Amino acid sequence: MALIITEDCINCDVCEPECPNNAISMGPEIYVINPDMCTECVGHFDEPQCQVVCPVDCIPKDDNHVETTEQLQIKYEKLQQNPPR
């Protein structure tokens, strides 16, 4: 399951550099997470790094992008073969 940044985001800039997949970017008003690139840090870390550093706890799982750990691992492997630019 990908993660999502809620409207509680304060644009503190700490999550974006922590994402190993470069899935986080600035949206029109707050940061956003590209679900096609979010692996919840599977393949990199034991827990999502954006959640670890977020001071306002505004990065829950995205119920619109449900994935198993196995699916996240496959996504991670594909991203490693073809890293986004």
C-alpha positions in Angstrom: 0.0 0.0 0.0 1.3 3.4 -0.9 1.3 6.2 1.6 -0.5 9.6 1.3 0.2 13.0 2.7 -2.9 14.6 4.3 -4.0 18.2 4.4 -2.4 18.4 7.9 1.0 18.7 6.2 2.8 21.8 7.3 5.3 21.8 4.4 8.3 21.4 6.7 10.4 19.8 4.0 11.7 16.9 6.0 10.0 14.0 4.2 11.0 14.7 0.7 14.8 14.1 1.1 14.1 10.9 3.2 12.3 9.1 0.4 14.7 6.6 -1.2 12.4 6.3 -4.3 12.0 10.0 -4.9 8.2 9.4 -4.6 7.6 12.7 -2.6 7.4 16.0 -4.3 5.8 19.4 -3.7 2.2 19.5 -5.0 0.1 22.7 -5.6 -0.3 23.3 -1.8 1.4 20.5 0.1 3.7 17.6 -0.5 2.4 14.6 -2.4 3.4 11.0 -2.8 3.4 9.3 -6.2 1.8 5.9 -5.5 3.6 4.3 -8.5 6.9 5.0 -6.8 6.1 4.5 -3.1 7.1 1.2 -1.7 6.7 2.2 1.9 10.5 1.9 2.0 10.3 -1.9 1.4 13.6 -2.9 0.0 15.4 0.0 1.7 14.3 0.3 5.4 12.2 -1.5 7.9 9.7 1.3 8.2 8.7 4.3 6.0 11.2 7.0 6.5 8.8 9.8 5.7 6.6 8.6 8.6 9.5 8.5 10.9 10.6 12.1 10.3 7.1 13.7 10.0 6.6 16.0 12.9 2.8 16.2 12.5 2.0 12.5 11.7 0.2 13.3 8.5 1.4 10.4 6.3 -1.0 7.4 6.7 -1.5 4.4 4.4 -3.5 5.3 1.3 -6.6 3.1 1.2 -6.9 3.8 -2.5 -3.6 2.0 -3.2 -3.7 -1.2 -1.3 -0.6 -3.5 -1.8 0.9 -6.4 0.0 4.5 -6.5 1.2 5.2 -8.9 -1.7 3.7 -6.4 -4.2 5.7 -3.6 -2.7 8.9 -5.7 -3.0 8.2 -6.3 -6.7 7.6 -2.6 -7.2 10.9 -1.9 -5.4 12.7 -4.3 -7.7 11.2 -2.8 -10.8 12.2 0.7 -9.6 15.7 -0.5 -9.1 15.9 -1.8 -12.6 14.4 1.3 -14.1 15.0 4.2 -11.7 12.8 7.3 -12.4 14.5 10.4 -13.7 
